[in-house]
Amino acid sequence: MILDPELEAAVPFFPPADLSDPLTARKHLAELAAMIPAPATAHLEVEDRTVPGDVDVPVRIYRPRGARGAIIWLHGGGFVMGDLDTEHPWATMLAENSGAAVISVGFRLAPEQPFPAAHDDVYAALAWTAEHAGELGIDPARIAIGGHSAGAGLAAAVALRARDQQGPPIAFQLLNQPVLDDRQQAWSARNFTDTPFVTHAKVAQMWQHYLGSTPATPYAAPARATDLSGLPPAYIATAEFCPNRDEDIDYALRLLQAGVPVELHQWPGTFHGSQAILSAEVSQRQSAELAAVLRRALAGDRVTGSENNSAAE
């Protein structure tokens, strides 16, 4: 591997690539997130709310002044780790730099709550946002969905469900290093078995925790979907040294072949989760691009995804 030099120097600070003990893994991720400097929120209205669903779902809303669009934003952590607090720095930066309201979702975690718990929580948050758009001060035609890693996989899965069930319109998908395929047969999955932070064994543990004894469906592993037509436009970012890289690139190609507009960015020299190293120049470019893409996707007449679920309007 030829890693970006700034990222290579930071590899020792990442937690062990092991999910065999979920409680310990959550502790390690929280410690990593705590190392990130607290972002300024002076220009944001930050509010904790609860969304009704199968259970009450906690959300944290980051609302910039004058925001007209919003994104349902989902943290990473392999379906096992992460919460509203570990995602706080990223949600803050995304709201501050995109001008969109960010609705960060504290979905239920596996293995205590396997699929479809997290998926249902996210769908409930999407439906609630659409229903309360007026109260939130946002345009219901400017609601996007996205996230990091497993959160990005959840976003892609919920976009499939919203299309299939003619649910709330989704204007855009912002998918950063998404987790999409439980089968792990892509070249990168078979060859990047010991990459930093995410290894082949860790991916296998993640899917076992998330699926339990339930067979995988497209709502759990979106790469299993056979029809990707009618989905919202998407931005997909991949890390070069990541087991999930090729499943993400393949998903982007299949979206394009289904007539869905896609922007795909493969970041050389990076590894899964390396964006947490905020001091690295490449990480700064990655974070800036996510915000810029979201700003552009939800701006003015550029909103193009709402017609995909027009039956719900």
Secondary structure, 3 states (H helix, E strand, C coil): CCCCHHHHCCHHHCCCCCCCCHHHHHHHHHHHHHCCCCCCCCCEEEEEEEECCCCCEEEEEEEECCCCCEEEEECCCCCCCCCCCCCHHHHHHHHHHHCCEEEEECCCCCCCCCCCHHHHHHHHHHHHHHHCHHHHCCCCCCEEEEEECHHHHHHHHHHHHHHHCCCCCCCEEEEECCCCCCCCCCHHHHHCCCCCCCCHHHHHHHHHHHHCCCCCCCCCCHHHCCCCCCCCCEEEEEEEECCCHHHHHHHHHHHHHCCCCEEEEEEEEEECCHHHCCCCHHHHHHHHHHHHHHHHHCCHHHCCCHHHHHHHC
